[in-house]
Amino acid sequence: MLAREASAYTALWESFTINQRRFLRGLAVEDRRVSPYSSAFLQKYGLSHASAVHCPSSALVKRDLIDRDARSFIISDRFFRIWIREREE
């Protein structure tokens, strides 16, 4: 499945801003209960402040790529989440 979708995922990934990529990377790698507004998350993924999460998350929700999940977010396509995680290894 991942191999079949790799080119589509790559094209999608390349359409994101740097902060959207950093934010998605954090969502893909961290536990679902992670707080993306926490200073630990911001620092770990190179996001300078809370607005560096707010803007990317709003844009990604509008594109139906992530969903709100309690006080966090989740990547809608679980295979895309796995693909992002594998890029990090």
PyMOL commands that place a pseudoatom at each C-alpha (Angstrom):
pseudoatom trace, name=CA, resn=MET, resi=1, chain=A, elem=C, hetatm=0, pos=[0.000, 0.000, 0.000]
pseudoatom trace, name=CA, resn=LEU, resi=2, chain=A, elem=C, hetatm=0, pos=[2.729, 2.477, 0.948]
pseudoatom trace, name=CA, resn=ALA, resi=3, chain=A, elem=C, hetatm=0, pos=[4.755, 1.687, -2.149]
pseudoatom trace, name=CA, resn=ARG, resi=4, chain=A, elem=C, hetatm=0, pos=[1.706, 2.168, -4.336]
pseudoatom trace, name=CA, resn=GLU, resi=5, chain=A, elem=C, hetatm=0, pos=[0.918, 5.555, -2.775]
pseudoatom trace, name=CA, resn=ALA, resi=6, chain=A, elem=C, hetatm=0, pos=[4.520, 6.776, -2.419]
pseudoatom trace, name=CA, resn=SER, resi=7, chain=A, elem=C, hetatm=0, pos=[4.472, 9.124, -5.405]
pseudoatom trace, name=CA, resn=ALA, resi=8, chain=A, elem=C, hetatm=0, pos=[1.148, 10.657, -4.345]
pseudoatom trace, name=CA, resn=TYR, resi=9, chain=A, elem=C, hetatm=0, pos=[2.385, 11.078, -0.774]
pseudoatom trace, name=CA, resn=THR, resi=10, chain=A, elem=C, hetatm=0, pos=[5.630, 12.627, -2.002]
pseudoatom trace, name=CA, resn=ALA, resi=11, chain=A, elem=C, hetatm=0, pos=[3.755, 15.140, -4.156]
pseudoatom trace, name=CA, resn=LEU, resi=12, chain=A, elem=C, hetatm=0, pos=[1.454, 15.951, -1.258]
pseudoatom trace, name=CA, resn=TRP, resi=13, chain=A, elem=C, hetatm=0, pos=[4.406, 16.352, 1.136]
pseudoatom trace, name=CA, resn=GLU, resi=14, chain=A, elem=C, hetatm=0, pos=[6.144, 18.719, -1.243]
pseudoatom trace, name=CA, resn=SER, resi=15, chain=A, elem=C, hetatm=0, pos=[3.044, 20.935, -1.345]
pseudoatom trace, name=CA, resn=PHE, resi=16, chain=A, elem=C, hetatm=0, pos=[3.303, 21.692, 2.391]
pseudoatom trace, name=CA, resn=THR, resi=17, chain=A, elem=C, hetatm=0, pos=[5.037, 24.621, 4.026]
pseudoatom trace, name=CA, resn=ILE, resi=18, chain=A, elem=C, hetatm=0, pos=[7.987, 23.936, 6.327]
pseudoatom trace, name=CA, resn=ASN, resi=19, chain=A, elem=C, hetatm=0, pos=[5.852, 24.434, 9.434]
pseudoatom trace, name=CA, resn=GLN, resi=20, chain=A, elem=C, hetatm=0, pos=[3.146, 22.117, 8.074]
pseudoatom trace, name=CA, resn=ARG, resi=21, chain=A, elem=C, hetatm=0, pos=[5.812, 19.439, 7.532]
pseudoatom trace, name=CA, resn=ARG, resi=22, chain=A, elem=C, hetatm=0, pos=[7.228, 19.925, 11.014]
pseudoatom trace, name=CA, resn=PHE, resi=23, chain=A, elem=C, hetatm=0, pos=[3.765, 19.772, 12.536]
pseudoatom trace, name=CA, resn=LEU, resi=24, chain=A, elem=C, hetatm=0, pos=[2.807, 16.630, 10.590]
pseudoatom trace, name=CA, resn=ARG, resi=25, chain=A, elem=C, hetatm=0, pos=[6.123, 15.015, 11.501]
pseudoatom trace, name=CA, resn=GLY, resi=26, chain=A, elem=C, hetatm=0, pos=[5.320, 15.574, 15.168]
pseudoatom trace, name=CA, resn=LEU, resi=27, chain=A, elem=C, hetatm=0, pos=[1.806, 14.168, 14.821]
pseudoatom trace, name=CA, resn=ALA, resi=28, chain=A, elem=C, hetatm=0, pos=[3.106, 11.116, 12.984]
pseudoatom trace, name=CA, resn=VAL, resi=29, chain=A, elem=C, hetatm=0, pos=[5.896, 10.331, 15.424]
pseudoatom trace, name=CA, resn=GLU, resi=30, chain=A, elem=C, hetatm=0, pos=[4.348, 11.191, 18.788]
pseudoatom trace, name=CA, resn=ASP, resi=31, chain=A, elem=C, hetatm=0, pos=[1.660, 9.464, 20.814]
pseudoatom trace, name=CA, resn=ARG, resi=32, chain=A, elem=C, hetatm=0, pos=[-1.921, 10.439, 19.914]
pseudoatom trace, name=CA, resn=ARG, resi=33, chain=A, elem=C, hetatm=0, pos=[-2.275, 12.179, 23.269]
pseudoatom trace, name=CA, resn=VAL, resi=34, chain=A, elem=C, hetatm=0, pos=[0.562, 14.615, 22.588]
pseudoatom trace, name=CA, resn=SER, resi=35, chain=A, elem=C, hetatm=0, pos=[-0.180, 18.277, 23.093]
pseudoatom trace, name=CA, resn=PRO, resi=36, chain=A, elem=C, hetatm=0, pos=[1.001, 20.071, 19.950]
pseudoatom trace, name=CA, resn=TYR, resi=37, chain=A, elem=C, hetatm=0, pos=[0.874, 23.399, 21.801]
pseudoatom trace, name=CA, resn=SER, resi=38, chain=A, elem=C, hetatm=0, pos=[3.232, 22.248, 24.544]
pseudoatom trace, name=CA, resn=SER, resi=39, chain=A, elem=C, hetatm=0, pos=[6.670, 23.813, 24.699]
pseudoatom trace, name=CA, resn=ALA, resi=40, chain=A, elem=C, hetatm=0, pos=[8.249, 20.332, 24.469]
pseudoatom trace, name=CA, resn=PHE, resi=41, chain=A, elem=C, hetatm=0, pos=[6.453, 19.595, 21.167]
pseudoatom trace, name=CA, resn=LEU, resi=42, chain=A, elem=C, hetatm=0, pos=[7.200, 23.043, 19.765]
pseudoatom trace, name=CA, resn=GLN, resi=43, chain=A, elem=C, hetatm=0, pos=[10.871, 22.790, 20.617]
pseudoatom trace, name=CA, resn=LYS, resi=44, chain=A, elem=C, hetatm=0, pos=[11.301, 19.179, 19.477]
pseudoatom trace, name=CA, resn=TYR, resi=45, chain=A, elem=C, hetatm=0, pos=[9.815, 19.862, 16.029]
pseudoatom trace, name=CA, resn=GLY, resi=46, chain=A, elem=C, hetatm=0, pos=[11.329, 23.290, 15.442]
pseudoatom trace, name=CA, resn=LEU, resi=47, chain=A, elem=C, hetatm=0, pos=[8.119, 25.272, 15.790]
pseudoatom trace, name=CA, resn=SER, resi=48, chain=A, elem=C, hetatm=0, pos=[8.881, 28.668, 17.292]
pseudoatom trace, name=CA, resn=HIS, resi=49, chain=A, elem=C, hetatm=0, pos=[5.600, 29.366, 19.110]
pseudoatom trace, name=CA, resn=ALA, resi=50, chain=A, elem=C, hetatm=0, pos=[1.931, 28.338, 19.352]
pseudoatom trace, name=CA, resn=SER, resi=51, chain=A, elem=C, hetatm=0, pos=[0.941, 30.245, 16.219]
pseudoatom trace, name=CA, resn=ALA, resi=52, chain=A, elem=C, hetatm=0, pos=[3.411, 28.026, 14.349]
pseudoatom trace, name=CA, resn=VAL, resi=53, chain=A, elem=C, hetatm=0, pos=[0.981, 25.217, 15.211]
pseudoatom trace, name=CA, resn=HIS, resi=54, chain=A, elem=C, hetatm=0, pos=[-2.262, 27.124, 14.803]
pseudoatom trace, name=CA, resn=CYS, resi=55, chain=A, elem=C, hetatm=0, pos=[-1.703, 28.215, 11.198]
pseudoatom trace, name=CA, resn=PRO, resi=56, chain=A, elem=C, hetatm=0, pos=[-0.516, 24.822, 9.874]
pseudoatom trace, name=CA, resn=SER, resi=57, chain=A, elem=C, hetatm=0, pos=[-3.214, 22.923, 11.766]
pseudoatom trace, name=CA, resn=SER, resi=58, chain=A, elem=C, hetatm=0, pos=[-5.984, 25.184, 10.438]
pseudoatom trace, name=CA, resn=ALA, resi=59, chain=A, elem=C, hetatm=0, pos=[-4.775, 24.788, 6.862]
pseudoatom trace, name=CA, resn=LEU, resi=60, chain=A, elem=C, hetatm=0, pos=[-4.433, 21.004, 7.200]
pseudoatom trace, name=CA, resn=VAL, resi=61, chain=A, elem=C, hetatm=0, pos=[-7.913, 20.653, 8.754]
pseudoatom trace, name=CA, resn=LYS, resi=62, chain=A, elem=C, hetatm=0, pos=[-9.374, 22.641, 5.839]
pseudoatom trace, name=CA, resn=ARG, resi=63, chain=A, elem=C, hetatm=0, pos=[-7.654, 20.249, 3.415]
pseudoatom trace, name=CA, resn=ASP, resi=64, chain=A, elem=C, hetatm=0, pos=[-9.104, 17.258, 5.362]
pseudoatom trace, name=CA, resn=LEU, resi=65, chain=A, elem=C, hetatm=0, pos=[-5.612, 15.923, 6.057]
pseudoatom trace, name=CA, resn=ILE, resi=66, chain=A, elem=C, hetatm=0, pos=[-5.919, 16.050, 9.839]
pseudoatom trace, name=CA, resn=ASP, resi=67, chain=A, elem=C, hetatm=0, pos=[-8.828, 15.908, 12.279]
pseudoatom trace, name=CA, resn=ARG, resi=68, chain=A, elem=C, hetatm=0, pos=[-9.222, 17.384, 15.718]
pseudoatom trace, name=CA, resn=ASP, resi=69, chain=A, elem=C, hetatm=0, pos=[-8.850, 14.782, 18.464]
pseudoatom trace, name=CA, resn=ALA, resi=70, chain=A, elem=C, hetatm=0, pos=[-9.666, 16.072, 21.960]
pseudoatom trace, name=CA, resn=ARG, resi=71, chain=A, elem=C, hetatm=0, pos=[-6.873, 18.608, 22.627]
pseudoatom trace, name=CA, resn=SER, resi=72, chain=A, elem=C, hetatm=0, pos=[-4.711, 17.333, 19.802]
pseudoatom trace, name=CA, resn=PHE, resi=73, chain=A, elem=C, hetatm=0, pos=[-4.949, 16.339, 16.155]
pseudoatom trace, name=CA, resn=ILE, resi=74, chain=A, elem=C, hetatm=0, pos=[-4.673, 13.114, 14.208]
pseudoatom trace, name=CA, resn=ILE, resi=75, chain=A, elem=C, hetatm=0, pos=[-3.569, 12.506, 10.634]
pseudoatom trace, name=CA, resn=SER, resi=76, chain=A, elem=C, hetatm=0, pos=[-6.697, 11.321, 8.818]
pseudoatom trace, name=CA, resn=ASP, resi=77, chain=A, elem=C, hetatm=0, pos=[-4.973, 8.836, 6.503]
pseudoatom trace, name=CA, resn=ARG, resi=78, chain=A, elem=C, hetatm=0, pos=[-3.240, 6.239, 8.679]
pseudoatom trace, name=CA, resn=PHE, resi=79, chain=A, elem=C, hetatm=0, pos=[-1.058, 5.116, 5.769]
pseudoatom trace, name=CA, resn=PHE, resi=80, chain=A, elem=C, hetatm=0, pos=[0.114, 8.693, 5.254]
pseudoatom trace, name=CA, resn=ARG, resi=81, chain=A, elem=C, hetatm=0, pos=[0.997, 8.764, 8.958]
pseudoatom trace, name=CA, resn=ILE, resi=82, chain=A, elem=C, hetatm=0, pos=[3.057, 5.589, 8.563]
pseudoatom trace, name=CA, resn=TRP, resi=83, chain=A, elem=C, hetatm=0, pos=[4.699, 6.989, 5.424]
pseudoatom trace, name=CA, resn=ILE, resi=84, chain=A, elem=C, hetatm=0, pos=[5.751, 10.127, 7.316]
pseudoatom trace, name=CA, resn=ARG, resi=85, chain=A, elem=C, hetatm=0, pos=[7.098, 8.041, 10.204]
pseudoatom trace, name=CA, resn=GLU, resi=86, chain=A, elem=C, hetatm=0, pos=[9.156, 5.929, 7.811]
pseudoatom trace, name=CA, resn=ARG, resi=87, chain=A, elem=C, hetatm=0, pos=[10.674, 9.098, 6.305]
pseudoatom trace, name=CA, resn=GLU, resi=88, chain=A, elem=C, hetatm=0, pos=[11.957, 9.931, 9.771]
pseudoatom trace, name=CA, resn=GLU, resi=89, chain=A, elem=C, hetatm=0, pos=[13.849, 6.674, 10.227]
for i in range(1, 89): cmd.bond("trace and resi %d" % i, "trace and resi %d" % (i + 1))
show_as sticks, trace
zoom trace
